[in-house]
């Protein structure tokens, strides 16, 4: 249910997802196989086939095509990137890192490789290193809200909540319907004790996604900390109606009901 374990009284967390494969580069044209192809043309054919296979979920076959493309043209940047993407989709983050780093050796300003390196490193707790890659990705593509959210998440975990807030606000500037930006901004504002602002952003998240269980739960926590127990109870009950297995919400709801009976 939650992306991170959450104890009663602790906010639920959230992390965005890695980016998927790239299609053919803008300056590359798919080529028809023939006996007169150069190695570079054959590499592009294999790359194109690998991309099509990856989009169909045939990862093993796609990986074989990307490897063949790299043998034929070791400098085909996006073959290295897509190879890393396919391997990451198989759950092998360590091997994916190797290919993303090779991508950046060939093209340091490759946005998606910087992003996915940041994602994997964050997932594995390497926050400082992840920070650098997300910062680079944000500079290269300043209008990508996913990057700003993940950058904010890393900064928040590093204790730099003011900068994290700036990142989430930037994500909202890019996309004012981005549920995760409002949700994570609410979390960061809660960290700072700005409960009214946190509530406003959690409410916005639930307005944009009426089934967002974690946002209702965190909204309930914020109301509870303001001693607005009636509103908190409604949030917890909404959580339970959406997910009856959300035990923290059940417990929080029962605690408020017991408190009301004891008054």
C-alpha positions in Angstrom: 0.0 0.0 0.0 2.5 2.6 1.1 5.8 3.0 -0.8 7.6 3.1 2.5 6.7 1.5 5.8 4.8 4.0 8.0 4.3 3.8 11.7 1.2 5.3 13.3 1.9 9.0 13.5 4.5 8.9 10.7 3.8 10.2 7.2 3.6 7.8 4.3 6.3 8.3 1.7 6.5 8.3 -2.1 9.1 7.8 -4.8 8.7 8.2 -8.5 9.6 5.6 -11.0 12.5 5.2 -13.4 12.3 6.3 -17.0 11.8 3.7 -19.7 13.6 3.2 -23.1 14.3 5.7 -25.8 13.1 5.4 -29.4 15.5 6.0 -32.3 17.6 9.2 -32.1 16.1 12.1 -34.0 18.9 12.0 -36.5 18.8 8.3 -37.1 16.6 6.6 -39.6 15.4 3.0 -39.4 17.1 0.9 -42.1 15.9 -2.1 -44.0 18.2 -5.1 -43.6 20.3 -5.9 -46.6 23.5 -7.5 -47.5 25.2 -4.2 -48.2 24.6 -2.6 -44.8 27.5 -1.0 -43.0 28.1 -1.9 -39.4 26.6 1.4 -38.3 23.4 0.7 -40.3 23.2 -2.9 -38.9 23.6 -1.4 -35.4 20.7 0.9 -36.0 18.6 -2.0 -37.3 19.4 -4.0 -34.1 18.7 -1.0 -32.0 15.3 -0.4 -33.6 14.4 -4.0 -33.2 15.4 -4.0 -29.6 13.3 -0.9 -28.9 10.3 -2.6 -30.5 10.8 -5.7 -28.5 11.3 -3.8 -25.2 8.0 -1.9 -25.8 6.4 -5.4 -26.1 7.9 -6.5 -22.8 10.3 -9.0 -24.5 13.2 -7.9 -22.4 15.6 -10.8 -23.0 15.3 -10.5 -26.7 15.6 -6.7 -26.6 18.8 -7.1 -24.5 20.3 -9.4 -27.2 19.5 -6.8 -29.9 21.1 -4.0 -27.9 24.2 -6.0 -27.2 24.5 -6.8 -30.9 24.0 -3.1 -31.8 26.8 -2.2 -29.3 29.2 -4.8 -30.8 28.5 -3.3 -34.3 28.8 0.3 -33.1 30.2 0.7 -29.6 29.5 4.5 -29.7 25.7 4.1 -30.3 24.8 6.0 -27.1 21.1 5.1 -26.8 21.8 1.4 -27.3 23.8 1.6 -24.1 21.0 3.6 -22.4 18.2 1.2 -23.5 20.3 -1.8 -22.5 20.5 -0.3 -19.0 16.8 0.4 -19.1 15.9 -3.2 -20.1 18.3 -4.7 -17.5 16.9 -2.4 -14.9 13.4 -3.6 -15.8 14.6 -7.1 -15.1 15.5 -5.9 -11.5 19.3 -5.9 -12.0 20.1 -2.4 -10.8 23.8 -3.1 -10.4 24.3 -4.1 -14.0 22.0 -1.3 -15.2 24.3 1.2 -13.4 27.2 0.1 -15.5 25.4 0.8 -18.8 24.0 4.1 -17.6 27.5 5.2 -16.6 28.8 4.1 -20.0 26.0 6.2 -21.6 27.3 9.2 -19.7 30.9 8.6 -20.7 29.7 8.9 -24.3 27.2 11.7 -23.8 27.4 13.5 -20.4 24.3 15.5 -21.1 22.1 12.4 -21.6 19.0 13.4 -19.5 17.5 10.0 -19.0 20.8 8.3 -18.0 21.3 11.0 -15.4 17.8 10.6 -14.1 17.9 6.8 -13.9 21.3 6.8 -12.2 19.8 9.1 -9.6 16.8 6.9 -9.2 18.8 3.7 -8.7 21.3 5.3 -6.3 18.5 6.8 -4.3 16.8 3.5 -4.1 20.0 2.0 -2.7 20.6 4.7 -0.2 23.4 6.5 -1.9 21.8 9.9 -1.4 24.7 12.3 -2.1 25.6 10.6 -5.3 21.9 10.4 -6.4 21.7 14.1 -5.6 24.3 15.0 -8.2 22.6 13.1 -11.0 19.2 14.5 -10.3 20.6 18.0 -10.1 22.2 17.4 -13.5 19.0 16.0 -15.0 17.0 19.0 -13.7 19.4 21.4 -15.3 19.3 19.6 -18.6 15.5 19.3 -18.6 14.1 21.9 -16.3 10.5 21.2 -17.3 10.4 17.6 -16.2 8.3 17.5 -13.0 9.4 13.9 -12.2 13.0 15.0 -11.8 12.1 17.9 -9.5 10.0 15.6 -7.3 12.8 13.0 -7.0 15.4 15.7 -6.4 13.1 17.0 -3.7 12.8 13.6 -2.1 16.6 13.2 -1.9 17.0 16.6 -0.5 14.3 15.9 2.1 16.0 12.7 3.2 19.3 14.6 3.5 17.6 17.1 5.8 17.5 20.0 3.4 13.8 20.5 3.6 13.7 24.2 2.4 15.4 23.2 -0.9 13.1 20.2 -1.1 10.1 22.5 -0.8 11.5 24.6 -3.7 11.8 21.5 -5.8 8.2 20.4 -5.2 6.9 23.9 -5.9 8.9 23.9 -9.2 7.2 20.6 -10.1 3.8 22.2 -9.5 4.8 25.2 -11.6 5.5 22.7 -14.4 2.3 20.7 -13.9 -0.4 22.1 -11.7 -2.2 18.8 -11.8 0.7 16.7 -10.5 -0.7 14.8 -7.6 2.7 13.6 -6.3 4.1 17.1 -6.2 1.3 18.4 -3.9 1.6 15.2 -1.8 5.3 15.5 -1.3 5.1 19.3 -0.7 2.6 18.5 2.0 5.1 16.1 3.6 7.9 18.6 3.5 5.7 21.4 5.0 4.6 19.0 7.7 8.3 18.4 8.5 8.6 22.2 9.0 5.6 22.3 11.3 3.6 24.3 8.7 0.4 22.3 9.3 -2.1 24.6 7.6 0.0 24.7 4.4 0.6 20.9 4.6 -3.2 20.4 5.0 -3.9 22.6 2.0 -1.5 20.5 -0.2 -2.7 17.1 1.1 -6.3 18.2 0.3 -5.3 19.3 -3.2 -3.7 15.8 -3.7 -7.0 14.1 -2.7 -9.0 16.5 -4.9 -6.9 15.5 -7.9 -6.9 11.8 -7.0 -9.9 10.8 -4.8 -8.5 7.3 -4.3 -5.1 8.5 -3.0 -5.1 6.6 0.3 -1.7 7.9 1.6 -2.7 11.5 1.0 -5.9 11.0 3.1 -3.8 9.3 5.8 -1.3 12.1 6.0 -4.1 14.7 5.9 -5.5 12.9 8.9 -2.2 13.1 10.8 -2.0 16.8 10.1 -5.5 17.4 11.4 -4.9 15.2 14.4 -1.8 17.2 15.3 -4.0 20.3 15.2 -6.4 18.6 17.6 -9.1 18.6 14.9 -10.1 15.1 15.7 -13.4 15.0 13.8 -11.7 15.9 10.5 -8.9 13.5 11.3 -11.3 10.7 11.9 -13.1 11.3 8.6 -9.7 11.1 6.8 -8.8 7.8 8.5 -12.2 6.4 7.8 -11.9 7.3 4.1 -8.5 5.5 4.1 -10.2 2.3 5.5 -13.0 2.5 3.0 -10.5 2.7 0.2 -8.2 0.1 1.6 -9.6 -2.1 4.5 -6.1 -3.6 5.0 -4.5 -0.2 5.9 -3.9 -1.2 9.5 -2.4 2.1 10.5 -5.5 4.0 9.5 -7.7 1.4 11.3 -5.7 1.9 14.4 -5.7 5.7 14.2 -9.5 5.7 13.7 -10.0 3.4 16.7 -7.8 5.6 18.9 -9.8 8.7 18.1 -13.1 6.9 18.7 -11.8 5.6 22.0 -10.7 9.1 22.9 -14.2 10.5 22.1 -15.9 7.9 24.2 -13.6 8.6 27.2 -14.4 12.4 27.2 
